[in-house]
Amino acid sequence: MNHLRRKITVALLASVFTLQTAVLASAADLTSVRYHSGGEHDRVVFDLSSEPSYQIKASADGREITIDMANVSEKDFKRKPFHSSRIESVKYVLSKGHMLVTLRLKPGLTYKANKLSNPARVFVDILPKTAKASAKPSGTVRRTGSEAEGDILPLAFDGLYTEMAAPGLAKRSYIYWDDAGKVSAYFVEADKDLYTVKPVLARGHVPGLQSTSGISDAQNAVAAVNATYFAGNGDMIGTVKIDGLMAGTTYYTRSAIGFLPDGSSIFGTVAYDGQVTLGDVTQSISGVDAERGVDNLILYNKWYGSRTRTNEFGLEFTVQNGRVTKIQTGNSVIPSNGYVVSVHGKAMDAFAGVRVGDRAVIEQDLGAKWNKAVDIMGAGPRLVQNGRVNVTVAAEQFPSDIRYGRAPRSAVAVLKNGNYLFGVVDGRQADSHGLTLTEWAQLLVKFGARDAINLDGGGSSDLVVGGQVQNSPSDGQERRVGSALILQKK
C-alpha cells in the first residue's frame, strides 16, 4: 500500500513539474520596443520571442492605453522612454508574469492594434480619431474602394509598412536594424500611368531657396523630394533643364534623370557644352544661370528671374530674335523670350567690338538623347543600373563628404514595373545612422529599382507626401534647398 502511494506521489510530482516546464517554455520574452513617428500616425512595435496573449485597456477619458501582455518576461529587454507630438509618455510595469505598457496620448487621438506571429510582434498605431487608416501587418498594402486603383509593386518584408495615400500612390516606411544600428527609410511609389515627375526650382527661379514642403505646397504637388546640389545662394550645381530651357550646369560629367516629350524617362551621364557667337566672335559658355566669375561668360535666361544682379565690372549683351538688342555694364533685365550674355575679363575683351544689331547665335549641346529631353535633373552619382547596384561615385569625381561614410541620402528611381520612386533615408541621429552610397543602392534594389540616381543628401534629405514631411531631417528641421522633384497627377 505504501509502495502504491509512493508511485502515485512521484507521478503527481512529475506531472506538476512537466506542467511548470511547459508554462515556462511557452513564456514570451520581450526583446525590444521600437518607436516611429510618421506623418499620419505613430507606431509602437513590441518584438517578442514568441506570440503573446494580449489585451488593450483604455482609460475613461481615452488619454491612456495599457497594453497587457500575459506570460511575458523581460530578461533581454532594456526599458526605454520615448515621447512625440502624439505620445506624452510611456510607462512599463512587470507584474505576476504580465508586462503592462501604458502610453499616455495627446488629446484627440485613438489607437489601432494588431500582431504578427512570424516574426512575433505586437504593434500599436496612434492616430487622430478622424483618421481612416487602420493598422495592418508589416509589408501589406492597404487598399479599399477607389484606393485599389493603380498598379503598385507588391512588397512584403519585415519592417515594411505600406499605406495607399491616393489611387496609385503608395507611402512606405521601412525600419530595420543592421550591424551599425537602426535605419529609418521612407519612400513614395507612383503609378506611371497616373502621375508624372517634374523638376522645379525653389520660388520658381535661380537663385532661390525654399523648404521642400514649401516647394510642394507652391506647386500643389502630390509628393516632393529634394533634388540637386546647390550653392549657398541657391545656384544649381548640377545639370538642370525645365520645359526645354537650361536652368543650371556643372563642370563635371554626372548622372541625371531626363524626361522625353512622350513622358518616358532616361538615365545616364550628361555633360553641358555651349558657345555664343556675337558678330564674328565665338566663345564658350562657362555656365547657365549662375553667379558670374572672373573671365566668365554666363548665359542668363528667364529661370534666373527678372535681372542678372551682376556688378558693373563686366559687360552684358541682351539677345532677342537672333540679334543683340542692348549692351550695358551690369544688372540687365532678362527678357522672357531671350537671353543675356554676361562677360567679364578676357571674355569681355573678346567681345569688345560687338554692337547693337549684330547677329547672335547661341548653341547648347548635351548629347543626342539629352538634347531631346524636355526636363532634366542632374545630381549623382548613379546608384542602380538595369536592376543592379552600380555606384559611379569615383568616375563622377564626387568629393569625400559625399563619397564616404553613412549619411542621410535621397534618390529618385524608376522601378522594374515602370513606376516612379522617391526615397530618403535618415541619418546622423539616434533613430537612424544613415547609409553609405552602396548600402543605399542595395536598399533601392530591394524596393524594386531598375534605375536610380543619388540626389543631394545630408541635411537636405527631405520627402514630402500630401504636404507632410515623412522623414526626420538631420538638421532638426527642413533645410531650404534650391530645387525639388515633384509628383503631379496626369
Solvent accessible surface area in square Angstrom, and as a share of the most:
residue,aa,sasa,rsa
1,M,161,0.72
2,N,98,0.50
3,H,114,0.51
4,L,97,0.48
5,R,144,0.53
6,R,144,0.52
7,K,118,0.50
8,I,92,0.46
9,T,70,0.41
10,V,97,0.55
11,A,61,0.47
12,L,112,0.56
13,L,117,0.58
14,A,54,0.42
15,S,67,0.43
16,V,77,0.44
17,F,141,0.59
18,T,87,0.51
19,L,120,0.60
20,Q,102,0.45
21,T,66,0.39
22,A,55,0.43
23,V,76,0.44
24,L,137,0.68
25,A,85,0.66
26,S,71,0.46
27,A,34,0.26
28,A,2,0.02
29,D,13,0.06
30,L,0,0.00
31,T,57,0.33
32,S,38,0.25
33,V,22,0.13
34,R,22,0.08
35,Y,34,0.13
36,H,28,0.12
37,S,45,0.29
38,G,18,0.17
39,G,23,0.22
40,E,74,0.33
41,H,18,0.08
42,D,0,0.00
43,R,19,0.07
44,V,0,0.00
45,V,12,0.07
46,F,0,0.00
47,D,22,0.11
48,L,13,0.07
49,S,73,0.47
50,S,45,0.29
51,E,79,0.36
52,P,9,0.05
53,S,78,0.51
54,Y,59,0.22
55,Q,96,0.43
56,I,34,0.17
57,K,116,0.49
58,A,60,0.46
59,S,44,0.29
60,A,121,0.94
61,D,96,0.50
62,G,27,0.26
63,R,51,0.19
64,E,64,0.29
65,I,2,0.01
66,T,31,0.18
67,I,0,0.00
68,D,14,0.07
69,M,0,0.00
70,A,30,0.23
71,N,59,0.30
72,V,5,0.03
73,S,40,0.26
74,E,35,0.16
75,K,164,0.69
76,D,94,0.49
77,F,21,0.09
78,K,160,0.68
79,R,108,0.39
80,K,126,0.54
81,P,118,0.74
82,F,29,0.12
83,H,135,0.60
84,S,23,0.15
85,S,86,0.55
86,R,32,0.12
87,I,0,0.00
88,E,65,0.29
89,S,52,0.34
90,V,19,0.11
91,K,123,0.52
92,Y,21,0.08
93,V,64,0.37
94,L,69,0.35
95,S,48,0.31
96,K,198,0.84
97,G,33,0.32
98,H,69,0.31
99,M,0,0.00
100,L,50,0.25
101,V,0,0.00
102,T,20,0.12
103,L,0,0.00
104,R,77,0.28
105,L,1,0.01
106,K,64,0.27
107,P,92,0.58
108,G,47,0.45
109,L,19,0.10
110,T,43,0.25
111,Y,63,0.24
112,K,87,0.37
113,A,36,0.28
114,N,49,0.25
115,K,75,0.32
116,L,34,0.17
117,S,76,0.49
118,N,139,0.71
119,P,59,0.37
120,A,11,0.08
121,R,12,0.05
122,V,0,0.00
123,F,1,0.00
124,V,0,0.00
125,D,4,0.02
126,I,0,0.00
127,L,3,0.02
128,P,49,0.31
129,K,131,0.55
130,T,126,0.73
131,A,40,0.31
132,K,194,0.82
133,A,12,0.09
134,S,37,0.24
135,A,9,0.07
136,K,82,0.35
137,P,36,0.22
138,S,23,0.15
139,G,3,0.03
140,T,55,0.32
141,V,41,0.24
142,R,29,0.11
143,R,85,0.31
144,T,86,0.50
145,G,69,0.67
146,S,72,0.46
147,E,44,0.20
148,A,53,0.41
149,E,99,0.44
150,G,29,0.28
151,D,78,0.41
152,I,7,0.04
153,L,16,0.08
154,P,113,0.71
155,L,25,0.13
156,A,83,0.64
157,F,45,0.19
158,D,78,0.40
159,G,12,0.11
160,L,0,0.00
161,Y,18,0.07
162,T,1,0.01
163,E,12,0.05
164,M,3,0.02
165,A,42,0.32
166,A,22,0.17
167,P,45,0.29
168,G,0,0.00
169,L,3,0.02
170,A,0,0.00
171,K,20,0.08
172,R,5,0.02
173,S,18,0.11
174,Y,11,0.04
175,I,17,0.09
176,Y,45,0.17
177,W,117,0.41
178,D,49,0.26
179,D,158,0.82
180,A,54,0.42
181,G,24,0.23
182,K,28,0.12
183,V,0,0.00
184,S,4,0.03
185,A,0,0.00
186,Y,12,0.04
187,F,2,0.01
188,V,0,0.00
189,E,0,0.00
190,A,0,0.00
191,D,5,0.03
192,K,73,0.31
193,D,91,0.47
194,L,67,0.33
195,Y,3,0.01
196,T,48,0.28
197,V,8,0.05
198,K,45,0.19
199,P,0,0.00
200,V,13,0.07
201,L,6,0.03
202,A,0,0.00
203,R,141,0.51
204,G,38,0.37
205,H,61,0.27
206,V,0,0.00
207,P,23,0.14
208,G,8,0.07
209,L,31,0.16
210,Q,26,0.11
211,S,25,0.16
212,T,0,0.00
213,S,18,0.12
214,G,20,0.19
215,I,2,0.01
216,S,1,0.01
217,D,94,0.49
218,A,75,0.58
219,Q,66,0.29
220,N,136,0.70
221,A,14,0.11
222,V,25,0.14
223,A,0,0.00
224,A,0,0.00
225,V,0,0.00
226,N,1,0.00
227,A,1,0.01
228,T,2,0.01
229,Y,23,0.09
230,F,41,0.17
231,A,34,0.26
232,G,73,0.70
233,N,64,0.33
234,G,0,0.00
235,D,10,0.05
236,M,9,0.04
237,I,73,0.37
238,G,3,0.03
239,T,3,0.02
240,V,0,0.00
241,K,17,0.07
242,I,7,0.03
243,D,85,0.44
244,G,45,0.43
245,L,37,0.19
246,M,9,0.04
247,A,0,0.00
248,G,1,0.01
249,T,19,0.11
250,T,21,0.12
251,Y,180,0.68
252,Y,90,0.34
253,T,69,0.40
254,R,21,0.08
255,S,1,0.01
256,A,0,0.00
257,I,0,0.00
258,G,0,0.00
259,F,14,0.06
260,L,42,0.21
261,P,103,0.65
262,D,118,0.61
263,G,42,0.40
264,S,49,0.32
265,S,28,0.18
266,I,28,0.14
267,F,22,0.09
268,G,11,0.11
269,T,72,0.42
270,V,3,0.02
271,A,46,0.36
272,Y,34,0.13
273,D,95,0.49
274,G,4,0.04
275,Q,72,0.32
276,V,0,0.00
277,T,13,0.08
278,L,0,0.00
279,G,15,0.14
280,D,137,0.71
281,V,55,0.32
282,T,68,0.40
283,Q,36,0.16
284,S,83,0.54
285,I,15,0.08
286,S,36,0.23
287,G,5,0.05
288,V,1,0.01
289,D,1,0.01
290,A,26,0.20
291,E,124,0.55
292,R,30,0.11
293,G,31,0.30
294,V,115,0.66
295,D,58,0.30
296,N,30,0.15
297,L,2,0.01
298,I,4,0.02
299,L,0,0.00
300,Y,1,0.00
301,N,2,0.01
302,K,93,0.39
303,W,40,0.14
304,Y,9,0.03
305,G,22,0.21
306,S,82,0.53
307,R,99,0.36
308,T,2,0.01
309,R,118,0.43
310,T,22,0.13
311,N,79,0.41
312,E,108,0.48
313,F,135,0.56
314,G,3,0.03
315,L,40,0.20
316,E,1,0.00
317,F,1,0.00
318,T,13,0.08
319,V,7,0.04
320,Q,50,0.22
321,N,140,0.72
322,G,37,0.35
323,R,125,0.46
324,V,1,0.01
325,T,59,0.34
326,K,109,0.46
327,I,54,0.27
328,Q,51,0.22
329,T,74,0.43
330,G,13,0.13
331,N,63,0.32
332,S,1,0.01
333,V,83,0.48
334,I,11,0.06
335,P,18,0.11
336,S,95,0.62
337,N,102,0.52
338,G,9,0.09
339,Y,47,0.18
340,V,0,0.00
341,V,0,0.00
342,S,0,0.00
343,V,0,0.00
344,H,45,0.20
345,G,19,0.18
346,K,152,0.64
347,A,7,0.05
348,M,58,0.26
349,D,99,0.51
350,A,42,0.33
351,F,1,0.00
352,A,67,0.52
353,G,58,0.56
354,V,7,0.04
355,R,148,0.54
356,V,92,0.53
357,G,39,0.38
358,D,40,0.21
359,R,111,0.41
360,A,8,0.06
361,V,57,0.33
362,I,39,0.20
363,E,85,0.38
364,Q,60,0.27
365,D,67,0.35
366,L,13,0.07
367,G,30,0.29
368,A,84,0.65
369,K,96,0.40
370,W,6,0.02
371,N,68,0.35
372,K,139,0.59
373,A,3,0.02
374,V,52,0.30
375,D,10,0.05
376,I,0,0.00
377,M,1,0.00
378,G,3,0.03
379,A,2,0.02
380,G,0,0.00
381,P,0,0.00
382,R,20,0.07
383,L,0,0.00
384,V,0,0.00
385,Q,72,0.32
386,N,117,0.60
387,G,30,0.29
388,R,190,0.70
389,V,61,0.35
390,N,54,0.28
391,V,40,0.23
392,T,34,0.20
393,V,20,0.11
394,A,66,0.51
395,A,84,0.65
396,E,4,0.02
397,Q,113,0.50
398,F,4,0.02
399,P,72,0.45
400,S,72,0.47
401,D,107,0.55
402,I,31,0.16
403,R,73,0.27
404,Y,139,0.53
405,G,43,0.41
406,R,103,0.37
407,A,8,0.06
408,P,3,0.02
409,R,8,0.03
410,S,0,0.00
411,A,1,0.01
412,V,0,0.00
413,A,0,0.00
414,V,3,0.02
415,L,0,0.00
416,K,140,0.60
417,N,38,0.19
418,G,14,0.13
419,N,0,0.00
420,Y,17,0.07
421,L,3,0.01
422,F,0,0.00
423,G,0,0.00
424,V,0,0.00
425,V,0,0.00
426,D,6,0.03
427,G,0,0.00
428,R,151,0.55
429,Q,55,0.24
430,A,106,0.82
431,D,68,0.35
432,S,0,0.00
433,H,39,0.17
434,G,0,0.00
435,L,2,0.01
436,T,38,0.22
437,L,5,0.02
438,T,64,0.37
439,E,42,0.19
440,W,0,0.00
441,A,0,0.00
442,Q,97,0.43
443,L,10,0.05
444,L,1,0.00
445,V,51,0.29
446,K,91,0.39
447,F,1,0.00
448,G,7,0.07
449,A,4,0.03
450,R,91,0.33
451,D,14,0.07
452,A,0,0.00
453,I,0,0.00
454,N,3,0.02
455,L,0,0.00
456,D,19,0.10
457,G,16,0.15
458,G,12,0.12
459,G,1,0.01
460,S,2,0.01
461,S,1,0.01
462,D,2,0.01
463,L,1,0.00
464,V,0,0.00
465,V,7,0.04
466,G,58,0.56
467,G,26,0.25
468,Q,99,0.44
469,V,44,0.25
470,Q,19,0.08
471,N,12,0.06
472,S,53,0.34
473,P,19,0.12
474,S,32,0.21
475,D,73,0.38
476,G,70,0.68
477,Q,132,0.59
478,E,46,0.21
479,R,95,0.35
480,R,132,0.48
481,V,3,0.01
482,G,1,0.01
483,S,0,0.00
484,A,0,0.00
485,L,0,0.00
486,I,0,0.00
487,L,1,0.00
488,Q,61,0.27
489,K,140,0.59
490,K,150,0.64
